């Protein structure tokens, strides 16, 4: 029976993880299109940064109300809303007649990304038994990386259909339009998944919650889990938990700091601007897009390793080792760029950085964020942390072209300055995980909450 229960949980989590796939697909589509958008709309460095980061502003808006929406309407309806926004954005960006219309459609898609980035891992964490929760939440990160890799391939094959002039006029539109297909798939499959049993208990719908828990882990599991959830929900109602309550505030600050540091260590520079970096190093358009596919493949490969090890090795060891490796790779990247090293050395350091991120900071950050907050405020608290994450992502994506193309910085550092800054934040991330974050491996969400 356990095999059947596990298969059911995996299928449900895979559907929820499609939100992660669209998160990756919709954010990374800009990597292949940004050069063509710059030509089409005649963008300067600041507007180029805005073209890449405007969706991230939407992400910030999305997560600002996603927590309240998920706590009131439920996790499933929240995910359905995000799927609709993905679809509208895919069509809107493809048909944009002006840069303003393009930005508006991207912001709407960003709202969907922001909602899904918070709701998907939270839903998976709440419906999954503790013994496989780390792997299942990590599957969401795997889906994000899969979405990125898929769109890298799609961008490459669309770019092959014409020359640079065709891509600047039309090709980029097809890149964005392709997102309608996974959006429709996500929307259709979500109709068949259940609501979060923890949310149902909070609404007083214990019979429905028990039926879902029975399918997840069997009758005995359902009895034990339902009793544990009821105790926590009852205790929280008595305490009237608030986000800034004395016992909650430290957890919230730690979660927000972790989310910010995941981004300011520079990951999205390589996910959004990789083709432009490779073109600057001498690669042609097609070669740059192919090298970006290699980056995406390494990201996916090491995310698989993380999924296999996060419940065995634990959260903290993976985070500390991975963040340290990212910092070393960034320093090496900076030195190579400053010395004018040949492009394959820079590619090697980028791949090393990506491997370290995918093994640890990428998936494990989401695992930790989905676990550490109390049930009664999990939606709102995770929304605050994810808001901080997307705000940091927006800041990094907007400022990278400004730093990278600033004449006096280029003359002094030869495009290496941003890498040194991101390396410093890796040091801060190692300290935070080492000193402030508890190990959550193998513990139920209720046990983690009691420990706080």
C-alpha positions as CSV (number, residue, x, y, z in Angstrom):
1,X,0.0,0.0,0.0
2,X,2.9,2.4,0.8
3,X,4.0,2.1,-2.9
4,X,0.6,3.1,-4.1
5,X,0.5,6.0,-1.6
6,X,3.9,7.2,-2.7
7,X,3.0,7.0,-6.4
8,X,-0.1,9.2,-5.7
9,X,2.0,11.7,-3.8
10,X,4.6,11.8,-6.5
11,X,2.0,12.4,-9.2
12,X,0.3,15.2,-7.3
13,X,3.7,16.8,-6.6
14,X,4.7,16.6,-10.2
15,X,1.6,18.5,-11.2
16,X,2.2,21.2,-8.6
17,X,5.9,21.3,-9.8
18,X,4.7,22.3,-13.2
19,X,4.3,25.7,-11.6
20,X,8.1,25.5,-11.0
21,X,8.6,24.5,-14.6
22,X,6.7,27.6,-15.8
23,X,8.6,29.7,-13.3
24,X,11.9,28.6,-15.0
25,X,10.5,28.7,-18.5
26,X,9.0,32.2,-18.2
27,X,12.0,33.8,-16.4
28,X,14.7,32.2,-18.6
29,X,13.0,32.9,-22.0
30,X,14.6,36.4,-21.8
31,X,18.1,34.9,-22.1
32,X,17.6,34.0,-25.7
33,X,15.5,37.0,-26.6
34,X,17.3,39.9,-24.9
35,X,19.8,40.6,-27.7
36,X,17.0,40.6,-30.3
37,X,14.8,42.8,-28.1
38,X,17.6,45.2,-27.7
39,X,17.9,45.5,-31.5
40,X,14.2,45.6,-32.1
41,X,13.4,48.3,-29.6
42,X,16.8,50.1,-29.7
43,X,17.4,49.7,-25.9
44,X,20.2,51.3,-24.0
45,X,21.9,49.4,-21.0
46,X,19.3,50.7,-18.5
47,X,16.3,49.7,-20.7
48,X,18.0,46.4,-21.5
49,X,18.2,45.7,-17.8
50,X,14.5,46.8,-17.5
51,X,13.5,44.4,-20.3
52,X,15.2,41.5,-18.4
53,X,14.0,42.5,-14.9
54,X,10.5,43.9,-15.4
55,X,9.0,40.4,-15.0
56,X,10.8,40.3,-11.6
57,X,8.9,43.4,-10.6
58,X,5.8,41.4,-11.3
59,X,7.2,38.6,-9.2
60,X,7.5,41.0,-6.3
61,X,3.9,42.1,-6.8
62,X,2.7,38.5,-7.0
63,X,4.3,37.3,-3.8
64,X,3.1,40.5,-2.0
65,X,-0.4,39.1,-2.0
66,X,0.2,35.4,-2.8
67,X,0.4,34.5,0.9
68,X,-2.9,36.1,1.8
69,X,-4.5,34.6,-1.3
70,X,-3.2,31.1,-0.4
71,X,-4.3,31.3,3.2
72,X,-7.8,32.5,2.3
73,X,-8.6,30.8,-1.0
74,X,-6.5,27.7,-0.6
75,X,-3.3,26.5,-2.2
76,X,-5.0,24.9,-5.3
77,X,-7.0,28.0,-6.3
78,X,-3.8,30.1,-5.9
79,X,-1.9,27.8,-8.3
80,X,-4.9,27.9,-10.8
81,X,-4.7,31.7,-10.8
82,X,-1.0,31.7,-11.5
83,X,-1.5,29.3,-14.5
84,X,-4.0,31.8,-16.0
85,X,-1.5,34.6,-15.7
86,X,1.2,32.5,-17.4
87,X,-1.1,32.0,-20.3
88,X,-2.1,35.7,-20.6
89,X,1.6,36.7,-20.5
90,X,2.7,34.3,-23.2
91,X,0.1,35.6,-25.6
92,X,0.6,39.2,-24.6
93,X,4.4,39.4,-25.0
94,X,4.2,37.6,-28.4
95,X,1.7,40.1,-29.7
96,X,3.3,43.2,-28.2
97,X,3.2,46.2,-30.6
98,X,5.4,48.4,-28.4
99,X,8.0,48.1,-25.7
100,X,5.5,49.4,-23.1
101,X,3.0,46.6,-24.1
102,X,5.8,44.1,-23.9
103,X,6.7,45.2,-20.4
104,X,3.1,45.1,-19.2
105,X,2.7,41.6,-20.4
106,X,6.0,40.5,-18.8
107,X,4.9,42.0,-15.5
108,X,1.6,40.1,-15.6
109,X,3.7,36.9,-16.2
110,X,5.9,37.9,-13.4
111,X,2.9,38.1,-11.0
112,X,2.2,34.5,-12.0
113,X,5.8,33.5,-11.4
114,X,5.8,35.1,-8.0
115,X,2.7,33.3,-7.0
116,X,3.8,29.9,-8.2
117,X,7.3,30.3,-6.7
118,X,5.7,30.6,-3.3
119,X,2.6,28.4,-3.7
120,X,4.2,25.3,-5.5
121,X,6.8,24.4,-2.9
122,X,4.4,25.2,0.0
123,X,1.7,23.0,-1.4
124,X,4.2,20.2,-2.0
125,X,5.6,20.5,1.5
126,X,2.2,20.4,3.1
127,X,0.9,17.3,1.2
128,X,4.1,15.2,1.5
129,X,5.2,12.9,4.3
130,X,8.4,13.9,6.2
131,X,10.4,10.9,4.9
132,X,10.3,12.2,1.3
133,X,9.5,15.9,1.8
134,X,13.0,17.1,1.0
135,X,13.1,15.2,-2.3
136,X,9.6,16.3,-3.3
137,X,10.2,20.0,-2.6
138,X,13.5,19.6,-4.5
139,X,11.6,18.3,-7.4
140,X,10.0,21.7,-7.7
141,X,13.6,23.2,-8.1
142,X,14.3,20.4,-10.7
143,X,11.1,21.5,-12.5
144,X,12.4,25.1,-12.5
145,X,15.7,24.0,-14.0
146,X,13.9,21.8,-16.5
147,X,11.8,24.8,-17.6
148,X,15.0,26.8,-18.1
149,X,16.7,24.0,-20.1
150,X,13.6,23.5,-22.3
151,X,13.4,27.2,-23.2
152,X,17.1,27.3,-23.9
153,X,16.5,24.6,-26.5
154,X,13.4,26.3,-27.8
155,X,15.2,29.6,-28.1
156,X,18.0,27.9,-30.0
157,X,15.8,26.2,-32.5
158,X,13.7,29.2,-33.1
159,X,16.8,31.3,-33.7
160,X,17.9,28.8,-36.3
161,X,14.8,29.5,-38.4
162,X,16.2,32.8,-39.7
163,X,19.0,35.3,-39.7
164,X,19.6,37.9,-37.0
165,X,17.3,40.4,-38.7
166,X,14.5,37.9,-38.7
167,X,15.0,37.1,-35.1
168,X,15.1,40.8,-34.2
169,X,11.8,41.3,-36.0
170,X,9.9,38.0,-35.4
171,X,11.9,35.2,-33.8
172,X,11.7,36.7,-30.3
173,X,7.9,36.7,-30.5
174,X,7.8,33.0,-31.1
175,X,10.1,32.5,-28.1
176,X,7.6,34.1,-25.8
177,X,4.6,32.6,-27.5
178,X,5.9,29.1,-26.9
179,X,5.1,29.5,-23.2
180,X,1.3,29.1,-23.9
181,X,1.8,25.3,-24.3
182,X,3.1,24.5,-20.8
183,X,0.7,27.1,-19.4
184,X,-2.4,25.3,-20.8
185,X,-1.0,21.9,-19.6
186,X,-0.5,23.2,-16.1
187,X,-4.0,24.7,-16.0
188,X,-5.7,21.5,-17.1
189,X,-3.8,19.1,-14.8
190,X,-4.3,21.3,-11.7
191,X,-8.0,20.6,-11.9
192,X,-7.3,17.0,-10.8
193,X,-5.2,17.6,-7.7
194,X,-6.5,17.8,-4.1
195,X,-6.4,20.8,-1.8
196,X,-3.7,20.9,0.9
197,X,-4.9,18.9,3.9
198,X,-3.3,21.3,6.4
199,X,-5.2,24.2,4.8
200,X,-8.4,22.2,5.0
201,X,-8.0,21.5,8.7
202,X,-7.6,25.3,9.2
203,X,-10.9,25.8,7.5
204,X,-12.6,23.1,9.7
205,X,-12.9,20.6,6.8
206,X,-11.4,17.7,8.7
207,X,-13.2,14.9,6.8
208,X,-11.9,16.1,3.5
209,X,-8.4,16.5,5.0
210,X,-8.5,13.0,6.4
211,X,-9.5,11.5,3.0
212,X,-6.5,13.2,1.3
213,X,-4.1,12.1,4.1
214,X,-5.3,8.5,3.7
215,X,-4.4,8.6,0.0
216,X,-1.1,10.2,0.9
217,X,0.1,7.7,3.5
218,X,-2.7,5.2,4.5
219,X,-5.2,5.1,7.4
220,X,-2.7,5.0,10.2
221,X,-0.7,7.9,8.8
222,X,-3.9,9.9,8.3
223,X,-4.9,9.4,12.0
224,X,-1.5,10.4,13.3
225,X,-1.0,13.3,10.9
226,X,-4.5,14.7,11.4
227,X,-4.1,14.7,15.2
228,X,-0.7,16.5,14.9
229,X,-2.1,19.1,12.5
230,X,-5.2,19.7,14.7
231,X,-3.0,20.2,17.8
232,X,-0.8,22.8,16.0
233,X,-3.8,24.6,14.4
234,X,-5.6,24.7,17.8
235,X,-2.5,26.0,19.6
236,X,-1.9,28.7,16.9
237,X,-5.5,29.9,17.1
238,X,-5.1,30.4,20.9
239,X,-1.8,32.3,20.3
240,X,-3.3,34.4,17.5
241,X,0.0,34.2,15.6
242,X,1.2,37.3,13.8
243,X,4.1,37.8,11.5
244,X,5.9,40.0,13.9
245,X,5.0,38.1,17.1
246,X,8.1,37.6,19.4
247,X,8.4,33.9,18.6
248,X,7.9,34.3,14.9
249,X,9.9,37.4,14.0
250,X,13.4,35.7,14.2
251,X,12.3,32.9,11.9
252,X,10.8,35.4,9.5
253,X,14.0,37.5,9.4
254,X,16.2,34.4,8.9
255,X,14.0,33.2,6.1
256,X,14.0,36.6,4.4
257,X,17.8,36.8,4.7
258,X,18.2,33.3,3.2
259,X,16.0,34.2,0.3
260,X,17.9,37.4,-0.4
261,X,21.3,35.7,-0.3
262,X,20.2,33.0,-2.7
263,X,19.8,35.8,-5.3
264,X,22.5,38.3,-4.6
265,X,25.1,35.6,-5.0
266,X,24.5,36.2,-8.8
267,X,22.7,33.1,-10.1
268,X,20.3,34.9,-12.4
269,X,23.0,36.9,-14.1
270,X,24.1,33.5,-15.6
271,X,20.5,32.4,-16.2
272,X,19.3,35.6,-17.9
273,X,22.5,37.0,-19.5
274,X,24.6,34.0,-20.3
275,X,24.2,34.3,-24.1
276,X,25.2,38.0,-23.9
277,X,28.3,37.1,-21.7
278,X,29.3,34.4,-24.2
279,X,28.9,36.8,-27.2
280,X,31.0,39.4,-25.4
281,X,33.7,36.7,-25.1
282,X,33.7,36.1,-28.9
283,X,31.0,33.5,-29.5
284,X,28.5,33.9,-32.3
285,X,24.7,34.0,-31.7
286,X,24.2,30.3,-32.2
287,X,27.3,29.3,-30.4
288,X,26.3,31.5,-27.4
289,X,22.9,29.9,-27.3
290,X,24.5,26.4,-27.4
291,X,26.8,27.3,-24.6
292,X,23.8,28.5,-22.6
293,X,22.2,25.1,-23.1
294,X,25.3,23.5,-21.6
295,X,24.9,25.8,-18.6
296,X,21.3,24.7,-18.3
297,X,22.3,21.0,-18.6
298,X,24.8,21.2,-15.8
299,X,22.2,23.0,-13.7
300,X,19.8,20.1,-14.2
301,X,22.4,17.4,-13.7
302,X,23.4,18.6,-10.3
303,X,19.9,19.4,-9.2
304,X,19.2,15.7,-9.7
305,X,22.2,15.0,-7.4
306,X,20.7,17.4,-4.8
307,X,17.3,15.6,-4.9
308,X,19.0,12.3,-4.2
309,X,21.1,13.6,-1.3
310,X,19.0,16.3,0.5
311,X,17.1,13.8,2.7
312,X,20.2,11.7,3.4
313,X,23.0,14.3,3.8
314,X,20.8,17.1,5.3
315,X,20.2,20.7,4.4
316,X,23.0,22.5,6.2
317,X,26.0,20.5,4.9
318,X,24.8,20.9,1.3
319,X,24.3,24.6,1.7
320,X,27.6,25.3,3.3
321,X,29.6,23.2,0.8
322,X,27.7,24.6,-2.2
323,X,27.9,28.3,-1.2
324,X,31.6,27.9,-0.6
325,X,32.1,26.4,-4.0
326,X,30.1,29.2,-5.6
327,X,32.3,31.9,-3.9
328,X,35.5,30.2,-5.1
329,X,34.1,29.9,-8.7
330,X,33.1,33.6,-8.7
331,X,36.5,34.7,-7.6
332,X,38.1,32.5,-10.3
333,X,35.7,33.9,-12.9
334,X,36.6,37.5,-11.9
335,X,40.3,36.9,-12.1
336,X,39.9,35.2,-15.5
337,X,37.8,38.1,-16.9
338,X,40.2,40.7,-15.5
339,X,43.2,38.9,-17.0
340,X,41.5,38.5,-20.3
341,X,41.5,34.7,-20.2
342,X,40.2,32.8,-23.2
343,X,36.5,32.1,-23.2
344,X,36.6,28.4,-22.4
345,X,38.2,29.2,-19.0
346,X,35.3,31.5,-18.1
347,X,32.9,28.9,-19.3
348,X,34.5,26.3,-17.1
349,X,34.2,28.6,-14.0
350,X,30.6,29.4,-14.9
351,X,29.8,25.7,-15.1
352,X,31.6,25.1,-11.7
353,X,29.5,27.9,-10.2
354,X,26.3,26.5,-11.7
355,X,27.1,22.9,-10.4
356,X,27.6,24.2,-6.8
357,X,24.4,26.3,-7.0
358,X,22.3,23.4,-8.3
359,X,23.7,21.0,-5.8
360,X,22.8,23.1,-2.9
361,X,21.6,26.8,-2.7
362,X,19.1,26.4,-5.6
363,X,16.9,23.6,-4.4
364,X,17.8,23.5,-0.7
365,X,16.8,27.1,-0.1
366,X,13.3,26.3,-1.2
367,X,13.2,23.2,1.0
368,X,14.2,25.2,4.1
369,X,11.8,28.0,3.3
370,X,8.9,25.6,2.9
371,X,9.7,23.9,6.2
372,X,10.7,26.5,8.8
373,X,7.5,28.7,9.2
374,X,4.6,27.9,11.5
375,X,1.5,26.4,9.8
376,X,-0.9,29.2,10.8
377,X,1.2,31.9,9.0
378,X,3.1,29.7,6.5
379,X,1.4,31.3,3.5
380,X,2.1,34.8,4.7
381,X,5.6,34.1,6.0
382,X,6.7,32.3,2.9
383,X,5.2,35.1,0.8
384,X,7.4,37.6,2.7
385,X,10.5,35.5,2.2
386,X,9.7,35.0,-1.5
387,X,8.9,38.8,-1.8
388,X,12.5,39.4,-0.5
389,X,13.9,36.8,-2.9
390,X,12.2,38.4,-6.0
391,X,13.1,41.9,-4.9
392,X,16.8,40.8,-4.7
393,X,16.5,39.1,-8.0
394,X,15.1,42.3,-9.6
395,X,17.9,44.4,-8.1
396,X,20.6,42.0,-9.4
397,X,19.1,41.7,-12.9
398,X,18.6,45.4,-13.2
399,X,22.1,46.4,-12.0
400,X,24.2,43.8,-13.7
401,X,24.2,45.5,-17.2
402,X,24.8,48.8,-15.5
403,X,27.8,47.5,-13.6
404,X,29.0,45.4,-16.5
405,X,28.8,48.1,-19.1
406,X,29.9,51.1,-16.9
407,X,33.0,52.5,-18.8
408,X,35.1,53.3,-15.8
409,X,34.4,49.9,-14.2
410,X,35.2,48.1,-17.4
411,X,38.5,50.0,-17.8
412,X,39.5,49.1,-14.2
413,X,38.1,45.6,-13.8
414,X,37.5,44.4,-17.4
415,X,33.9,43.1,-16.7
416,X,35.0,41.3,-13.5
417,X,33.6,43.7,-10.9
418,X,30.1,42.1,-10.5
419,X,31.7,38.7,-9.9
420,X,33.7,39.9,-6.9
421,X,30.6,41.5,-5.4
422,X,28.6,38.3,-5.7
423,X,31.5,36.3,-4.1
424,X,31.3,38.5,-1.0
425,X,27.6,37.6,-0.6
426,X,28.6,33.9,-0.8
427,X,30.6,34.4,2.4
428,X,27.6,36.0,4.1
429,X,25.4,33.0,3.0
430,X,27.8,30.5,4.5
431,X,27.8,32.4,7.8
432,X,24.0,32.6,7.9
433,X,23.5,28.9,7.3
434,X,26.2,27.9,9.7
435,X,25.1,30.1,12.6
436,X,21.4,30.7,12.3
437,X,19.6,27.9,10.4
438,X,18.7,24.6,12.2
439,X,18.9,21.2,10.5
440,X,15.4,20.1,9.4
441,X,16.2,16.7,7.8
442,X,13.7,14.0,8.7
443,X,11.5,16.1,11.0
444,X,7.8,16.7,10.6
445,X,6.6,20.3,10.0
446,X,5.0,20.2,13.4
447,X,8.2,19.1,15.1
448,X,10.1,21.9,13.4
449,X,7.5,24.4,14.5
450,X,7.6,23.2,18.2
451,X,11.4,23.6,18.1
452,X,11.1,27.2,17.1
